[in-house]
């Protein structure tokens, strides 16, 4: 049974910090690219950060957010600093694998991040 479980969301003041965690199970974690997405009310889901062969960030979070992973623990993290009200969204953990014969794409349930002004 594949599971991705996010935690660490909450309410924080503008300029504050928060660290999100995602614990994965049911698949070979080290073979997957891990990402964080977010979705604000009335907006499309957007890619925030990717930890795969390389590490990449959306322009809106560069210099403020850091993605990392611990393959031994099957966990991926998102350290969020200098938070802004526009960072308010539900944050989702994603796992993606592309092989020669098959692809797999899994999602967590999301965790709410609210940044007050």
C-alpha positions as MATLAB code, in Angstrom:
seq = 'XXXXXXXXXXXXXXXXXXXXXXXXXXXXXXXXXXXXXXXXXXXXXXXXXXXXXXXXXXXXXXXXXXXXXXXXXXXXXXXXXXXXXXXXXXXXXXXXXXXXXXXXXXXXXXXXXXXXX';
ca = [
       0.000    0.000    0.000;
       1.561    3.257   -1.169;
       1.371    6.121    1.304;
       2.705    9.677    1.406;
       1.913   11.486    4.649;
       2.696   15.183    5.057;
       3.058   16.993    8.362;
       4.409   20.246    9.767;
       1.876   22.710    8.402;
       0.268   25.361   10.546;
      -0.182   29.067   11.160;
       2.878   31.313   11.102;
       3.494   35.057   10.945;
       4.937   36.777    7.905;
       8.730   36.452    7.994;
       8.595   33.276   10.028;
       9.707   29.737    9.235;
       8.134   26.319    8.942;
       9.459   22.858    8.103;
       7.280   20.360    6.261;
       7.918   16.614    6.296;
       6.649   13.782    4.114;
       7.005   10.133    5.107;
       6.725    7.613    2.269;
       6.037    3.879    2.242;
       5.017    1.124   -0.162;
       7.534    1.803   -2.939;
      11.268    2.044   -3.564;
      11.795    5.589   -2.358;
      15.313    6.083   -3.711;
      14.146    5.411   -7.297;
      11.636    8.281   -7.238;
      11.968   11.996   -7.750;
      10.328   13.741   -4.805;
       8.591   17.089   -5.095;
       6.536   19.602   -3.175;
       3.534   21.250   -4.796;
       1.097   23.788   -3.395;
      -2.404   24.961   -4.181;
      -4.059   28.127   -2.926;
      -7.866   28.567   -2.980;
      -9.053   29.350   -6.501;
      -5.607   28.709   -7.972;
      -3.983   25.901   -9.923;
      -1.626   23.496   -8.231;
       1.952   24.656   -8.765;
       5.328   22.990   -8.450;
       7.397   24.420   -5.596;
      10.542   22.291   -5.454;
      12.001   19.051   -6.846;
      14.617   16.696   -5.414;
      15.566   14.184   -8.096;
      18.746   13.859  -10.109;
      19.016   17.604   -9.555;
      17.356   20.082   -7.206;
      15.126   22.823   -8.600;
      12.822   25.533   -7.253;
      10.056   27.764   -8.467;
      11.257   31.345   -8.942;
       8.831   32.537   -6.279;
      10.564   30.525   -3.538;
      14.229   30.585   -4.594;
      16.454   31.739   -1.771;
      13.744   31.125    0.818;
      12.825   27.415    0.574;
      15.079   24.354    0.692;
      14.085   20.819   -0.298;
      16.011   17.842    1.070;
      15.550   14.092    1.387;
      16.735   11.207    3.519;
      16.532    7.994    1.506;
      17.359    5.847    4.537;
      14.250    7.184    6.295;
      12.021    7.461    3.202;
      11.427   11.121    4.004;
      11.485   14.397    2.116;
      11.452   17.841    3.719;
      10.720   21.418    2.792;
      12.336   24.106    4.921;
      10.445   27.360    4.404;
      11.988   30.618    5.601;
      10.981   34.272    5.225;
       7.391   33.220    4.686;
       4.961   35.581    2.982;
       1.143   35.672    2.976;
       1.225   34.585   -0.674;
       2.822   31.308    0.453;
      -0.502   30.373    2.051;
      -1.702   27.138    0.448;
      -2.171   23.429    0.902;
       1.213   21.804    0.358;
       1.383   18.350   -1.246;
       4.138   15.761   -1.368;
       4.630   14.001   -4.714;
       6.629   10.943   -5.785;
       7.375   10.310   -9.463;
       9.129    7.497  -11.317;
       9.691    7.156  -15.060;
      11.120    3.898  -16.350;
      11.402    2.304  -19.761;
       8.152    0.321  -19.440;
       6.152    2.070  -16.716;
       5.636    5.302  -14.809;
       4.337    5.866  -11.291;
       3.006    9.046   -9.732;
       1.808    9.291   -6.118;
       0.370   12.102   -3.981;
      -0.039   12.800   -0.296;
      -3.178   14.235    1.283;
      -1.720   17.701    1.815;
      -0.968   19.916    4.799;
      -2.255   23.469    5.290;
       0.202   26.350    5.585;
      -1.226   29.735    6.547;
       0.948   32.854    6.725;
      -0.582   35.864    8.439;
       0.318   39.456    7.568;
];
